[in-house]
Amino acid sequence: MTITVDVRSDVEAELARRAAVQGRPLKAYAATLLEEAAHAPESVKLGAPEKANNLAELFASVRGLLTDEEIDHLFSRNPSTGRPVDLS
């Protein structure tokens, strides 16, 4: 099936960037996003809160929105071990 979707240029650029990070063509990446959306549970589609048993279940609906590189950039640690302490 072929579907034509008109999106803003900034959305297309972001989709192209994410597809490139995964080493996939833009059309294949977009098709995967649509397939995942079609198979998502109704509660996720409608934004209804789910009861989660752990953090993995709680954040399952947002898994994959950021690449590993984006997560590393957002949550990088300060390499400093702290300030010196005089124990004398």
JOWOKA-V495876 format. One record per pair of residues at least 6 apart in sequence whose ideal C-beta (glycine too) atoms are under 8 Angstrom apart, sorted by the first residue. I is the first residue (numbers start at 1). GAP is how many residues later the second one is. D is the distance in Angstrom with one decimal. If there is no record, write none. Layout:
i,gap,d
I,GAP,D
I,GAP,D
//
This chain:
i,gap,d
3,31,7.6
5,25,7.6
7,8,7.5
12,14,7.9
15,11,6.1
15,14,6.5
15,15,6.1
15,18,8.0
16,10,5.1
18,11,6.5
18,49,6.8
19,6,6.5
19,7,4.7
19,9,7.4
19,10,3.6
19,11,7.7
21,46,5.1
21,48,7.0
22,7,6.5
22,45,7.9
24,8,7.9
37,8,7.4
40,21,7.5
41,9,8.0
42,6,7.9
43,6,7.8
43,7,5.4
44,6,7.4
44,17,4.7
50,7,7.6
50,8,7.9
50,11,7.8
52,6,3.7
52,8,8.0
66,8,7.5
//
